[in-house]
């Protein structure tokens, strides 16, 4: 084969390869779009409800002031854990960004990740460090042993158990030894929450009992696991409680109907043992 024909053959092969690469890239983009749509459908949502989710959150999650007041109680944990040379806090499913705002105002380094582009855009507009993407993929992109704390408020109830375990494994990989994972979720031992209020959000999958979440965190390799009951109902309508004669029924009904509406589970990555 002459050098001219050899050159023509190579150019033809290169042109064909460029076409194949371009077609493969186009297909990857299509598959990513299909995957996002499938995840939305499997979570009970779609483009119409996704467009409403910001307004839905304002209606059912409470005002930013109310949410911020609830989150303030975690600041001592963060201040105890976050060091000068760490990444600080990575918050998963940051939503409206109350937690990131609280941390920023306290001078604590923090980054959030959320799959809702509207939340991310609004948060960035307020100067928050937010990434638009998947929580697990973001954790897996971080250096090992680099994060002081991973937080996820009202996220795991949107996931199936395999996804929860995958998320916990990714958090453990990213956390430094001694770092903490913190998840907060609705408390189904509060009967009003477990039987009714939980289902206000159609993207919720199923309630997670505290014992189950505690087990999943422990089984994922975390130690010193703690369960914290949170946010008892502020309802003043106790008319449904039957009167009793000291038999404990009133106390039981008060606890199961008006007790903690949420709970948190905290677990710590085992630090390496120091040599003797």
C-alpha positions in Angstrom: 0.0 0.0 0.0 1.4 3.4 -1.0 1.9 6.0 1.7 -1.0 8.1 0.2 -3.5 5.2 0.4 -2.2 4.4 3.9 -2.9 8.0 4.9 -6.4 7.9 3.5 -7.1 4.6 5.3 -5.9 6.1 8.6 -8.0 9.2 8.1 -11.1 7.1 7.3 -10.5 5.1 10.5 -10.1 8.2 12.5 -13.3 9.7 11.1 -15.2 6.6 11.9 -13.7 6.5 15.5 -14.7 10.2 16.0 -18.2 9.3 14.9 -18.4 6.3 17.3 -17.1 8.5 20.2 -19.7 11.2 19.5 -22.5 8.7 19.2 -21.3 7.0 22.5 -21.3 10.4 24.2 -24.8 11.2 23.0 -26.0 7.8 24.3 -24.4 8.4 27.7 -26.3 11.7 28.0 -29.5 10.0 27.0 -29.0 7.2 29.6 -28.2 9.7 32.3 -31.4 11.5 31.6 -33.4 8.2 31.6 -31.7 7.3 34.9 -32.8 10.6 36.5 -36.3 10.2 35.2 -36.4 6.6 36.6 -35.2 7.7 40.0 -37.8 10.4 40.1 -40.6 7.9 39.2 -39.3 5.3 41.7 -39.3 8.0 44.4 -43.0 8.7 43.7 -42.3 12.0 41.9 -41.9 13.3 38.4 -41.4 16.6 36.6 -44.8 18.1 37.7 -44.3 17.4 41.4 -40.6 18.3 41.2 -41.6 21.7 40.0 -43.9 22.1 43.0 -41.5 20.7 45.5 -40.2 24.1 46.7 -43.7 25.3 47.5 -44.6 21.9 48.9 -41.6 22.2 51.3 -42.7 25.6 52.5 -46.2 24.3 53.2 -45.3 21.0 55.0 -41.7 21.3 56.3 -42.3 24.5 58.2 -40.8 28.0 57.8 -37.0 28.5 57.5 -37.0 30.1 61.0 -38.7 27.0 62.5 -36.4 24.6 60.8 -33.3 26.6 61.8 -34.4 26.7 65.4 -34.6 22.9 65.4 -31.2 22.5 63.8 -29.5 24.8 66.3 -29.3 22.0 68.8 -26.8 20.1 66.6 -24.2 23.0 66.7 -22.4 21.6 69.8 -21.8 18.3 68.0 -20.4 20.0 65.0 -18.2 22.4 67.1 -16.8 19.3 68.9 -16.0 17.4 65.7 -14.9 19.9 63.1 -11.1 20.5 63.1 -9.0 23.2 61.5 -7.6 21.0 58.8 -10.7 19.0 57.8 -13.3 19.5 55.1 -15.8 20.2 57.8 -19.4 19.2 57.1 -20.9 17.6 54.0 -24.7 17.9 54.0 -26.7 15.6 51.8 -30.1 16.7 50.5 -29.6 20.3 51.7 -33.0 21.5 50.4 -33.6 25.1 51.3 -30.2 25.3 52.9 -31.1 26.2 56.5 -28.4 23.9 57.9 -25.7 25.2 55.6 -26.7 28.8 56.5 -26.5 28.0 60.2 -23.1 26.5 59.8 -21.8 29.4 57.7 -23.0 31.9 60.3 -21.2 29.9 63.0 -18.0 30.0 60.9 -18.0 26.2 60.2 -16.8 25.0 56.8 -19.6 23.2 55.0 -20.8 22.1 51.6 -24.1 20.7 50.5 -25.3 18.5 47.7 -28.9 18.3 46.4 -30.5 16.8 43.3 -33.1 19.6 43.0 -31.7 22.3 40.7 -34.0 25.0 42.0 -32.9 24.5 45.6 -29.2 24.5 44.5 -29.7 27.7 42.4 -31.4 29.5 45.2 -28.8 28.5 47.8 -25.9 29.5 45.6 -27.7 32.9 45.1 -27.4 33.3 48.9 -23.7 32.4 48.9 -23.9 28.8 50.0 -21.5 26.2 48.8 -23.9 23.8 47.0 -23.4 21.1 44.4 -26.1 19.9 42.1 -25.9 16.1 41.9 -26.3 12.7 43.6 -25.4 12.4 47.3 -23.6 9.0 47.0 -21.7 10.0 43.9 -20.5 13.2 45.6 -19.3 11.4 48.7 -17.5 8.8 46.5 -15.7 11.7 44.7 -14.2 13.0 47.9 -10.8 11.9 49.2 -10.9 9.1 51.8 -10.8 10.1 55.4 -11.3 13.8 54.7 -14.6 14.8 56.1 -15.4 15.6 59.8 -19.2 15.1 59.6 -21.7 13.9 57.1 -25.3 15.0 57.7 -28.6 14.1 56.1 -31.8 15.6 57.4 -35.0 14.0 56.2 -33.4 12.1 53.3 -33.2 8.4 54.1 -37.0 8.1 54.2 -36.9 8.8 50.5 -34.6 5.8 49.9 -35.0 2.0 49.9 -32.8 0.0 52.3 -30.2 -0.8 49.7 -29.8 2.9 48.9 -29.5 3.8 52.6 -26.8 1.2 53.1 -24.9 2.5 50.0 -25.2 6.0 51.3 -23.9 5.0 54.8 -21.0 3.1 53.2 -20.0 6.2 51.1 -20.2 8.4 54.2 -18.0 6.0 56.1 -15.4 6.1 53.2 -15.3 9.9 53.2 -15.3 10.5 56.9 -12.0 10.8 58.8 -11.4 8.4 61.7 -13.5 9.7 64.6 -15.8 11.5 62.2 -19.6 11.4 62.5 -22.5 10.5 60.4 -25.8 12.1 61.4 -29.2 11.2 59.9 -32.6 12.6 61.0 -35.9 11.2 59.9 -39.6 11.1 60.9 -40.4 9.0 64.0 -43.1 6.4 63.3 -43.4 5.6 67.0 -45.3 8.8 67.1 -48.6 7.3 65.8 -49.8 10.5 64.1 -46.5 10.7 62.2 -46.4 7.0 61.4 -50.0 6.6 60.3 -50.7 10.0 58.7 -48.2 12.9 58.6 -45.4 10.8 57.1 -47.5 10.3 53.9 -48.0 14.0 53.3 -44.9 13.7 51.1 -45.6 11.3 48.2 -41.8 10.9 47.7 -41.5 9.1 51.0 -41.0 5.4 50.7 -41.8 3.9 54.2 -41.2 5.0 57.8 -38.0 3.8 59.4 -38.4 2.7 63.0 -35.5 4.0 65.2 -34.3 0.5 66.0 -33.9 -0.3 62.3 -32.0 2.9 61.5 -29.8 2.3 64.6 -29.1 -1.2 63.3 -28.3 0.0 59.7 -25.8 2.5 61.0 -24.2 0.0 63.3 -24.1 -2.7 60.6 -22.4 -0.2 58.3 -19.4 -0.1 60.6 -20.1 2.9 62.8 -19.6 2.7 66.6 -21.0 4.6 69.6 -24.3 4.8 67.8 -26.8 7.1 69.5 -30.5 7.6 68.9 -32.0 11.0 69.9 -35.8 11.5 70.0 -36.7 15.0 68.8 -39.4 17.6 68.3 -42.4 16.5 70.4 -45.7 17.8 69.0 -46.7 21.3 70.0 -50.4 20.6 69.4 -52.6 21.7 72.2 -55.5 19.5 71.2 -55.3 16.7 73.7 -59.1 16.1 73.7 -58.6 12.7 72.2 -56.8 11.5 75.4 -59.2 9.5 77.6 -59.3 10.4 81.3 -57.8 7.8 83.5 -57.5 7.0 87.1 -53.8 6.7 87.5 -53.5 3.7 85.3 -51.0 5.3 82.9 -53.3 5.4 79.8 -53.1 9.2 79.6 -49.3 9.2 79.7 -49.1 6.4 77.1 -51.5 8.1 74.7 -49.7 11.5 75.2 -46.4 9.8 74.3 -47.7 7.9 71.2 -49.7 10.7 69.8 -47.8 13.8 70.9 -44.3 12.5 71.5 -41.2 13.0 69.4 -42.1 13.5 65.8 -38.5 13.0 64.5 -35.4 11.2 65.7 -31.7 11.4 64.8 -29.1 8.6 64.7 -25.4 9.5 65.1 -22.6 7.1 64.6 -18.8 7.5 64.6 -16.1 6.1 62.3 -13.7 4.0 64.4 -10.4 5.7 65.0 -7.3 3.6 64.6 -5.8 2.2 67.8 -2.7 3.9 69.0 0.3 1.6 69.4 1.4 1.0 73.0 
